[in-house]
Amino acid sequence: MLLDTIIAKVFGTNNERELKAMRPMIAAMNELEPAIQKLTDQELALKTIEFREKLAQGAALDDLLMEAFAVVREAGRRTLNMRHFDVQLIGGIVLHRRTTMPPASGSPRRVSRGDTALDLIGGSPSVDDAVGWICDALRAGTCLLEVADAAARRGRFRHSRLLRELLTDASAGIESPLERRYHRDVEQRHDLPSARLQVRQVVGGLWIRADRVYDGLGVRVELDGELAHPGGRTDRDTWRDNAVVIERGEITLRYRWRHVAARPCRTAVQVAAALQSRGWTGRLQPCGESCALRDRVGS
């Protein structure tokens, strides 16, 4: 048992090793995407014949995997106006390589979306990675109940306790590791009021969705992660923030990963200052003995 633990710490669990091996494959699929997008519909359809010919000539399925998945992603985008998430591509690879399948019955053998989500979460090397997988799975259409049912059937597994917390967070509207850290490290640990999450409103004649709105205080917070905001605040964000001020008289605070993960106490100070300027009468509290706020607010 001790030897198994030491080996797992040094080399990682089997799930971790498999996921790590898949990341370069997903990167290669993403690199193929621009070239695949340039194909005409006819050229895209002919790819199926090309793949069959290569298989007949002795090519292995794994040799065609990355290009085939890139083609399927593009076909989905053109026919269904839906682009596969990276997590869905990884799920396809997991299914392709899976050695244990459910018993055969009258339906084709398949692994449930909930079980695939658990495979990915169980192999996550960090808490933030696990949060990312469950959020990606939900955005891709997996229902919370599917994941919960799969977890109940499986019993104990790696990150099982964390998963229960994540399902609670997701049901409350938390949709990313960044949002979870803000809720926990900025709001809860500094005794800030809880905001309303994922608020849909019409601003400037368009539907928008705010990450967090502090009702009655005229303050909203947008958390700009790398996925949707790789370069930071966009021109569209600027226009939208201006429209919110003009139409609703509300201010928008924007934070990125370093503000929430590396400097949550300083971020909490700024949020509190904004809330207090709009009438919040609460008091910011230090999150612990080493909190940077302790000198400001006292013990």
N, C-alpha and C positions, 0 to 999 in steps of 0.2 A: 504493500500500500504506500509506504514512504517513497519507495523507488518510483512508483507510478506518478506520485505527486511531483517529485523532482524532475522527472522527464517531461511532464506536462508544462512545468514552469519554464524549462529551458527551451523546449522545442514547440510548445503550444499544443492545444488539443487538436484532435483530428479536424473538427469543424473550423477552427481558426486557420489551420494550414490550408484547408480546401478553399476557404474564402480568400485568403491571401493569394493563392494561386489563380483565382478567377479575376482579380482586379486588373492585371495586365490584359486579359482577354476583353474585358469591358472597355478598357482604354482603346484597344485596337478596333473594336466595333465602332466606338465614337469617332475615331480617326477616319474610318471608312465612310462615315455618314455623308460628308460633303460630296464625295465622288458618286455615291449611290443616288443622291438627290438630283444629280445632273442627268441621270438616265431618263429616257422617255418611258412612257407606260409600256410600250412594246418591248423595249430593251430590258425593262425590269421583269416583265413576264418571261422573257427568254432565259433569265437567270435560272429558272427551275430546270429547264432542259439542260443547261450548262452543268448544273450540279449533278444531274442524273448521269450525264456522260462521264463526268469525272469519277463518280462512284463506280461506273461500269469499267473504267480503266484502272481500277484498283485503289483509288484515293480513299483514305479513311474518313469516317464521319467527322472526327475531330479536326481534320485538316480543312474542312469546309465550314466548320461551326461558326467562326466569327463573321465571315462574309454572308452566310445564310441568315444569321440573326440580324445583321445590318439590313439585308434585303426585306426581311419580314417586318422590321420596324418601319421601313419606308413605305411598304405596302399598307400597313395599318394607318400610317399618317395620311396617305392619299385616299384610301377607301372609307375609313371611319373617322378621319380627322382626329385621330388619337395616336400620340407618339408614346411608345413603350418607355417606361421609366427604367433606369439602370437596374433597379431592384427586380423588375420583372424579367429582365434578361438573365440576371443571376439565378432567379427561380427556375428559368428554363434550363440553364446549365445543370442546376442541382437535380432537376427531374431527369435530364438526359443521362446523368451519371449515377443516379440513385440505384443502389444494389438491392434494397429492401422495398418492396412494393406491397400495397394492400392486396388481399386475396382477390382473385379474379371472380367476376360475377357476370350478370347480364349486361353491365355497362363497361365501357373501356376502363382499364386500370388507370388510376390517377391519384395524386397526392393533393389533399385539400390545401387551399390557400392559407388556412390557419396553421397547418403543419409546416408548410414552407416558411412562413413567417417565424415560427419557433426555431426552425433549423438555422435561420439567419441570425436571430437574436442570440441563440445559444452559442454561436461561434463568434460573437462580437468580442473583440479584445478590450473594449472599454465601455463604460456606462454611456458615454455620448454616442458611440457607434450603435449600441443597442437601442437607444432612443431614436436615432436616425432611421434604423430599420423599421421599427414599429410605425413611425410617422410616414415613411415611404409606403409601407404596406397599406395603410389606411387611405392615403392619397390615391393609391392605385386601385382602390375599390374593395379592399378586404374589410369585412365588417368586424367590429369589436367582438361580437358574439362568436364569430368563427374562431378568432384567436383564443378567446376565453374557453371555448369548448375543447379546442385542441390541447390547451394547457391542462384542463381537467382530466382528459383522457391519458395524457402522458405522465401525469404525476410530477415527481421532482425532476428538475433538470437545471442546467446552469442558467443563472439569471432568473430563476422562477419567481423569487421574491421581488426582484426589480420589475418583472413583467407586470405583476399585480399593481404596483405603483404607477407604471406607465399606462395601463389601461384606465386607471382612475383619472390620470392627467389628461389622457386623450379624450375621455368622455366629457371633460370640462372645457375642451376646446384647444388644448395645447397641441401644436402641430410641428414642433421642431425641437432639437436639443437646445437651441438658443432660447426659445420661449420657455422651456422647462427651467433652465438656469435662471432666467429673469424672475419667474414666478417664485422659485425657491430662494435664490441668493439675494435678490434685490427686494422683492416685496415681503415675503414671509419673514425672512430673518431680520428685517429692519422694521417690522411692524407697520408697513405701509398699508393703506387700504387696498382691497382687492379690486382689480379692474374687470370690466366685462370684456370677454374675449371674442374675436372674430365677428366684429359688428359690421353688418352690411347697411350701407346708407347711400342715398342719392346725393351727390355733390357735383356741381357743375354740369348737371344734366346727365351724369353717368353714375352707374352703380360702382361703388368702391367698397373695400372691406378693410377695416382698421384692425390691427393686431390686438390693441387694448385701448379701451375708452374708460376714463374715470368719470362716470355719470355724475352730473350736477356740478362738476368742477371745471369743465371746459378744457380738459387736458387729455391728450391721447398719446400713446407710445407706439412707434413702429420699430420693429426689430428686423434689421436688414441683414439676413444671412448671406453666405457666399453663393448659394444656389440661385436665388432670385435677384441678388444685387452684387454680382462679383466685383464690380468697380465702385461700389458705394452708391450714394444717392444719385438717382437718375433725373433727367430733365422732366420726365413724367411725374416723378415724386415731388419735385419742386413745384410744378404747376398745381398738383393736387393739394399740397400743403398750403399754398397760397389761397386756393379755393375754399379750404376748410376755415381759414382765418376770416375770409371775406363773408362767407355765407353763414357760418355758425359761431364765429368769434372764438374758436377754439385753437389752442396752440398744439403743435405736434413736436414731440421729442423723438429723435431718431438715434438708435444705438446699434453698434455692430458687436461682433463676438468679443473683441478685446475689452470693450466697455463693460460687458456683463460678466465675462469669465475671469478677466484679469483684475478689473477694478469695480467690483459690485458695490463696495461701500461708497465710493465717490459718485457712482451712478445713482445710488439711493439718495445721496445728498441733493443732487440736482433735481431728481424727480420730486422729492419732498419740497424743495424750494418752489417749484412750479405749482404744486398742489396748494401750498400755503399761500401763494400769491393769488390764488383763485378761491380762497376761503376755507381750506382744510385746517381744522383746529387740532389735529392730532400731533403727536410728537414722535420724531424719528428715534429709534432705539438701536444701540450697538448690537451687532450680531454675535459678539463674543469678547473674550478678554483681549484678543489682539486686534479687534476691529478699529479701523482708522477713525471711527466716529467717537471713540470713547473720550478723547480730549475735548471734543466739541460739545457733547451733550452731558458729560458727567457720568458717574456710575449709576 
